[in-house]
Amino acid sequence: MIFISDDAKNKVLELKNQAHLNNDYFLRVSVVGGGCSGLSYKMDFDNEIKTGDQVFEDKGIKLVTDLKSFLYLFETELNFSRGLDGKGFYFQNPNAARTCGCGESFAV
């Protein structure tokens, strides 16, 4: 399962509304190679389920990831911070052995 915090949920809904996306669109979360720690998170709105996709829903938000990314994202929570540190979206990933200083990449 992949989870989403209330703050992240509200921001996702806000961004969907700003982009004028209907309910067919969901949040696609994936892991790609790169970043200073080796792996980076990627998020996009999408409306097409692909073969092998893992589909979850938390707090009314549909979260979709490919099977390979799910191996890195299992039990991860997507969060959003408006704090002074200006973090924006960030992931609390129990599978990450280490993360970079900016929090946008990780290693297992």
C-alpha positions, 0 to 999 in steps of 0.5 A: 500500500502507498499512503497519502497525508491529509496535507498532500491530499489537499495539495493534489486536489488543488493541483488537479483543479488548477489543471482542470483535470476530471476524475479520470485522472489519478496520481502516478508515483514512480521511482527512477534512477538518478539524484545524488543518492541513486534513486529519485521519486517522480509524480505525474497526473495520468489517466491510463492504467498500464499492464502491471500497475499497482492501484491504491486508494487512500483518503479518496486519492487514487495512487498508481505505480508500476510494479518495479517502483512499488518494490521501493514504495511499499508502505511509503507515505506521500506528504506535503509541507508548507513550512519555512523549509519549503519542502513541498511534496516529500516521501516518508519511505521506510525502505530507504536506507539513506536519503540525500540532504534535499530529500528528493532522492534515496538509496536502498 
